[in-house]
Every structure is written in C-alpha cells, then in structure tokens.
Amino acid sequence: EEATGGARLSRSDHLALEVGDVGAVRETLEKHGIPHQEGGNRRLGMEQIFCRDPDGHVIEFVRYF
C-alpha cells in the first residue's frame, strides 16, 4: 500500500526528528517520490516537513532557528 503525506497532528501521535536543513530533506523526499506536507511557523522559529513511512506512521522533520 502506498504511503501518503500530510496530516493534522497532535503532539503525541508521530515521530519528530530535528534536522539541520529542511530543504535537503524536501529534495530527498521529492527525489524518491515521497508525498509530503510542509509546515512550520517562522514567527516561532521553526520549519517542518511531514511524511508517512510505508506503514503509515507520520514522521516530522523539524529545524529550529
């Protein structure tokens, strides 16, 4: 079954990984055809990308600045 990106999330239903370059994560996801949803709040000093693994678990990649 194909994993799909994007979801509205609470703070406890996904894995969050802090990364140094969200743009690099975006490029990698796009290169491999993995659907994703961008988010974040520059006012709060963060940018995020969400995707799903093949089993449907949500993964968040976040950079704080």
Legacy VTK file of the C-alpha trace (Angstrom):
# vtk DataFile Version 3.0
C-alpha trace
ASCII
DATASET POLYDATA
POINTS 65 float
0.000 0.000 0.000
1.354 3.415 -0.928
2.099 5.800 1.941
0.597 9.281 1.671
1.886 12.528 3.140
0.084 15.205 5.055
-1.918 15.149 8.245
-3.097 17.327 11.093
-1.265 16.125 14.131
-1.309 16.296 17.868
1.935 16.382 19.811
1.889 12.692 20.660
0.996 10.775 17.516
4.160 10.963 15.439
7.944 10.711 15.439
9.773 14.064 15.253
13.388 14.320 14.120
15.376 17.550 14.364
17.406 18.251 11.214
19.812 20.965 10.168
18.424 21.502 6.654
14.736 21.014 5.878
15.440 21.931 2.249
17.730 18.913 1.913
15.015 16.687 3.403
12.490 18.126 0.913
14.847 17.407 -2.010
15.384 13.829 -0.838
11.650 13.193 -0.413
10.930 14.635 -3.866
13.796 12.664 -5.458
12.238 9.450 -4.160
8.652 10.465 -4.976
7.566 10.525 -1.326
4.491 12.709 -0.720
4.987 15.317 1.990
3.407 18.367 3.570
5.352 21.436 4.631
4.534 23.382 7.749
6.098 25.387 10.499
5.903 28.856 11.852
8.737 31.263 11.116
7.458 33.586 13.854
8.027 30.776 16.339
11.371 29.957 14.733
10.738 26.598 13.108
10.105 24.905 9.784
8.761 21.396 9.291
8.055 18.708 6.740
5.734 15.778 7.416
5.552 12.486 5.548
4.468 8.913 6.217
6.561 5.772 6.279
5.400 2.707 4.276
3.384 1.520 7.295
1.548 4.855 7.549
3.363 6.271 10.588
3.784 10.050 10.457
7.338 11.389 10.551
8.114 15.052 11.178
11.417 16.648 10.202
11.872 19.961 12.024
14.504 22.689 12.116
14.550 25.318 14.852
16.256 28.655 14.204
LINES 1 66
65 0 1 2 3 4 5 6 7 8 9 10 11 12 13 14 15 16 17 18 19 20 21 22 23 24 25 26 27 28 29 30 31 32 33 34 35 36 37 38 39 40 41 42 43 44 45 46 47 48 49 50 51 52 53 54 55 56 57 58 59 60 61 62 63 64
